[in-house]
Amino acid sequence: MIKLLKSLFKKLDQYPTLRHILINLTGSYANIFFTAFFALVVVRVLHPSEYGVFSLLFGISYVLANVFDLGVSASMYSNLPLIFQDKVKLRKFLKAHFIYQASLSGLFVLIFYFGFEYLDKIFFKTSVSQLEVFLVCLSIVLFVWQNFLVNSYLAIKNIVFANLVVNFSNLIKAGLIIYLMSVSQINLVNVLFVLGVLGPLIVIVISLFYKRNAFVYSLKEKLEFSMIDLSYVLTFFLASQIFALASRMDLFIVSYYYPNEMVGFYGLAQKVVLTVMVTVSSITQIISPQFSQVKNKQEFFAVLKKGFVFLSLPALFYLMIFFIPDFIYVLLFTKEYAPAFYYIRYMSLSYILYPFISLIYLVVLYVLREPKIIAIANMFFLIIVSFGSLYLIPVVGIKGALLSLFIGYLITLLVFIILCYKKVNKFFAD
């Protein structure tokens, strides 16, 4: 058995992309396991109405943490593979991007914190306490910092450490959740603190200790904002902001029309389906640098084919979710959440196109380097999901949100194909 494993590892050394994807997928699957575990525990302990509030608040945290990426991750995957051997340039690049991201995201979070009470009255209708709002805002900031560190590790192919530190944090969170459950102290505040504050804080502290020398040297480097391509970064920021909002807009509109209990059912479905999205990102994180290094049409189609094969895996997962029988869902979530099973199945079909849209993202960002195309396509997605849900939910119920998602992804894919086809041919013809 040991000889077989050694032989397998030697063969994987011949295929570094496959090896890196397998490592990242293993870490992602571990993260999915922990995410499912947290959802399973919380959904069994909290009342559906309280779980609805948790889904909404954690959804807000997730959306804003991704919005406040501010285009930095795309800049990392595009540039770090080319400059990471030059340590001085690397430190200046990271310092400039972190200050830019931390400053702007911190300002936006402050505005959100002081404006949440007004938003809650007219839209979210959660009636949560000031402490819970503070925890959500703090979690946004910490998730932004955590994502910055993890993306920087992945971009320079320090893949093992990136996955180890994230899942070590998950292990600590799981232990605390089990302890809180054993002493009957699972409530909204404790769950928000453990999952949204303590979790990313562990990743940040360990990461800074691991790279403490680089961190100290970075403090001494001159701050040079010229390291940031603002037109590229800000355009991608706009595009990612639109998508992050659109991908949760269905939940927000459901929360407007329905009581917290129904929001809890829909929120559970969304959490199950979005879990598979982690697999998509774990693949794109590895193959992104390869797109940025494409030099001719032959290399382009070779990398594109490789990306299509790998991203077909999460698409298959979405299809499998549709066919999972009810007794499995009952075993996982109890009969109390039976209304969510329908939403899980049909939402998974809505997301089946997402992995292939992500593949076109890579072409646009790292080959064409025209993030404005992503912004245009994502705007179509936001408009369709928003107005589709607002129109269809009063007519056919929550099914209207699911239908809007599917139509949104389908039209977004078609828009991408139309906008990219001629540009790709022209790019390689020049």
N, C-alpha and C positions, 0 to 999 in steps of 0.2 A: 504493500500500500504506500509506504514511504517512497519507494523507488518510483512508483507511478506518479505520485505528486511532484517529485523532483523532475521527472521527465516532462510533466505538464508545464511546470514553471519555466523550464528551459525552452520549450516550444513557444510559450507566451512571450519570452524575451525577443523572439523573432518578429513579433507583432505588437510593438509598443502601444499603438492606439487601442487595440483590443484589450491589452493588459490594463491600461489606464481606465478604460471604460468599465471593465469588470470590477476593478477596485472601487471606482466611484459608484457603480451600481450596487456593490455590496454595502457600501456605506449608506447609500440612499435607501436600500431595502431595510437596513437596520433602522434608519430614521423613520421609514414608513411604518415599521413594526411598532416603534415607540409612539408615533403619532396615533396609530390605531389603538394602542393600549391606553393612551391618555383619553382618547375619545370614548373608548369602551367604559373606562372607569367613571368618567364625568357623566356620561349619558345614563349610567345605571344609578348614580347617586343623586344628581340634580333633577328636580322636577322639570318636565318639558318646557314650561314657561321660563324657568330660570336658565335652562340650557339654551333657550332661544336668545335670551339677553347675552349669555356668554358667547354664543355663536356670532352675534352681531358685533359685540365689542372686540372679540378676537379677529373677526373679519375686518373691522376698521383698522386694527393694528397691523394686520397682514398687508392690507391694501396700501396704507400710508408708508409702511417700511419699504415696500417695493417702489412706490412713487418717489420716495426720497433717495432712491438710488441715484437720481439726477443724472443718469447717463454714464456714471462712473464705471460700472461693471463692463459696459461695452468698450469703453476706452482702455480698460485693463486688458481684456482678452485680445484687443487689437494691437496693443503696444508692448505690454510686458514680455511676451515671448521674444521680442526683438531686442530688448534693452536690458534684460535681467542680468546679463554678464557684466554690465557696467554698473557697479554698485553705487557709485555716486549719483549717476543719472537715475538709477532705480529709486534711490531714497528721495531725491528731489521730486520725481514723478509722484510717488506715493504721498509725500507730505503735501504737495500742492493739491492733489485730488481729495485728500482727507479733509484739509482745512475748508476747501470749497464745499464739500458735501456736508460736513458737520455743522458749519456755520448756517448754511441755508436751511437744512433740515431742522436744526434747533429752533430757528426763527419761526418756521411754519408750524412746528409742534406747539410752540407758545401761543400762537394765534389760534390754533385748533383748541387748545386747553381752555382758553378764556371764552371761546365762542361755542363750546359744546353745549352749554346749558340752553342756549337759544336754538341750536340745531335739534336738540333732543325734544324740545317742546313742539316744534313744528313738523319734525320728520321722524326721528328714531323712536320717540315715545317709550324710552326704557325706564325713566325716572331713577337712574342709578345715582349713587352717592358721589360726592366730590373725591373721596378716596379712590373709588373705582375708576373715575375719569383720570386721576393722577397716575394710577398704575398703568392704564392703557397708554397714556402719553409717554411715560418712562419706558415702557416696553418698545414703543416705536423707535425711540432714540437708540436703545441698546441693540435692537434688531438691525438697525442701519449700520452701527459700528461692527457688529458681528459679521454681517454680510460683506462689509468692506474687507475685513481680515480674511475671511474664508475665500472670497473671490480672488484676492491677491495670491493666496497659496495655490489655488487651482490654476491660475493663469501661468504660474512659473513651474507647474507640474509637481508641486509638493502635495500630491494628492493623498498620500497615506495619512499625513499629519492632519490635513483639513478634515478628513472623515473621522479620524480617531477623536479629535477634540470635540467635534459636534456630538458624536455618539457617547462620549464620556459624560458630557453635559446631560444628554438624554437619560443616561443611567442614574445619575444623581437625582434628576427630576422624578424618575420613576420610583426610586426609593422613598423620596419625600411624599409623593402622592399616596403610595401604599401606607406609609406611616400615618398620614393625615386621615386616610380612610379607616385605619385600624382604631383610631381614637375619636372617630366620628366628627372630624373637623374639616371635612370637605365642604367648602362653600365658595361663592363667587370670588370673594376677595383673595382667599388662599390659592385658588386655582390660577387666577390672574397673576399673582405674585410668583408662584413657582414656575409656571410655563412662560410667562411673558417678561419677567424681570430677572429672576435667579438664573434661568437657563442661559440666556445670552451673556449674562455677566460672567459666568463660569468660562465660557469660550473666550471672552475678551481677556480675562485675567491670565489664563493659561497661555494664550497666544502671545501676550506681551512678555510674559516670563520666558517663553521659548525663544523669542527674538529680542530679548532685552538689550543686547549690544546694538543691534540694528536700530532699535527704538531710540536709544540714547544718541547714536550718531545722527539719526534723522532730525532730532531736536536741534542739533548744531548746524544742519544744512540751511543754506539760504533759501527762503521761500520764493519760488519762481512760478508765478501763475502762467507764464508763457508755456509751461509744460502741458497746459490744458488746451485742447482744440475745442474752443467754446461752441463754434457753429455745429460741430459733430455731436458734442456732448449734450448741448441744450436741445437740439432737435430730437435726439434719441430720448432725452428726458421727457419731452412733450409726448412723444409716441408711446413710451412706456407708461406715462401717467394716464393717458387715455385708455390704454388696455387694462391697467390695474383697476381703474374705475369701472370700465365696462364689464370686466369679469366678475365683479361683485354687485353690479347694479341690479341684477335680477333679485338678489337677496334683499337689497335695500327697498326695492319696490314692493316685494312680498311683505316686508315688515310694515309698509305703509298701509296695505290693504287688509292684513290679517293680524289676529292676536298673537301674542308671544308663543303660544303653544304650537301654532301652525308654522311660525317662523323657525321654531326648534326642529320640526320635522324636515323642513326644507334646508335648514342649516346643516343638519346631519348628512343629508344627501350631498350637499355641496362639499362638505369636509371629506367624505369618502371619495368623491370623484376627483377633487383637487389633490388628493394624496398621490394619485398616479402622475400628476404633473411634475412631481419631484423626480420621477424617472426620466421625464423629458429633459429637464434642466441638467440632470447628472450626465446625460449623453452630450447635450449641446456644449456644456462646459469643457468637455474634452476635445471635441472636434472643431470648436470655434477657431483656435489658432491655425488649424490646417487650412481653413477657408481664407484667412488673412494672408497666407503665404502662397496662394495659387498664382501661377505665372502665365499659364496658357489654357486653352480650351480643353485640351486633353486632361490636364491635371484637375481642372474644374469638374468635369463630368466624372472623373474617378472619385473625387472627394464627395461629390453630390450623391453618387450611387452608394458609397459607403454610409453616408448620413441617412439616406432613405432606408437602407436595410436595418440600421440600428434603431431608427425612430419608428419603424413598423412594430417594434416590440411593445411600446406603451399603447399604440393604437390597438393592438391585439388585446391588451389588458382591459381597455375600455369595452371592447366587445364581450370579453369574458364576464365582466361585471353584469352585463345585461342578462346573462343566462344563469346567474347564481340563484338557486332555489330559495324559497321563502324561509325554510327551516334553518338555513345557515344564517340569514339575517336575524331571525328570532333568537338563535343561539348567541349571536353577538350583541344584539341591541335590545332584546326582550320584545314581547308582544305590544308593549306600551307604545313602541315607536313603529308599529306596523304601517301607518300611513306614509312613512318615509320610504318604504321599500320601492313603491312605484316611482317615486321621484329619483331614487338612486339609479334605477335601471334606465329610465329614459334620459336622464341627465348625462349618463355615461355615453349614450349614443350621440348626444349633442357635442360632446368633447372629442369624439373619435377623429375629427379632422385636425384638432389642435397640434399634434406632433408634426404633421406635414406643413402646417403653417409656420411652425418653429424652424423647420428646415429652410424655408424661403427667407425667414428672418436672417439666418446666417449668411445667405447669399447677398442680401441687401446691405447688411452691416459691414461685412468683412471683405466682400469682393467688389461690389459696386460702390460701397461706402456712401450710400445715399439714404440716411435714416428718414428723410422726408417722405419716402415711399411708405415706410412703416406707419408714419403719422397719418397719412391719408387713408390707408387701409383700416387702421384702428379706429379712425373717426367713423367710418362706415359701420364698424362693429358696434361702437358705442351708441350710435343713433338707432340702429336696428334693435338692439337689446332694450334700450330705454323706452323708445316709443312703442315698440312691439309689445313689451311687458305692460306698459301703461294702458294700451288699447285692448290687448287680448285677455289680461287677467280678469277684468270685470265681465268679460264675455264668456270665457271657458274656464275660469278659475286658475289655479296655479299651473295647470298645463300650458297656459299661455306664456309663462316665463320660460318653460322648457322649449317650447316651439320657437320662441324668439331667439334663444341661444343657438339652436341648430341653424336657423336661417341666417343668423349673424355670422357664424363661423363659415358657412357655405359661401356667402357673398364675399366675405373677407378673403377667402382663398381664391375666388375668381378674380377679385380686384388685384391681388398680388400677382397672379399669373399674367393678367393683361398688362400691368405696369412694368413687369420685369422682363417679359419675353424679348421685346425689341432692345431693351437696354443691355441685356446680357450679350446678345448677338453683336451689338454695336461695340460693346466693351472689348470683346476679343477680336473684332475686326480691325480696330484702331492699332 
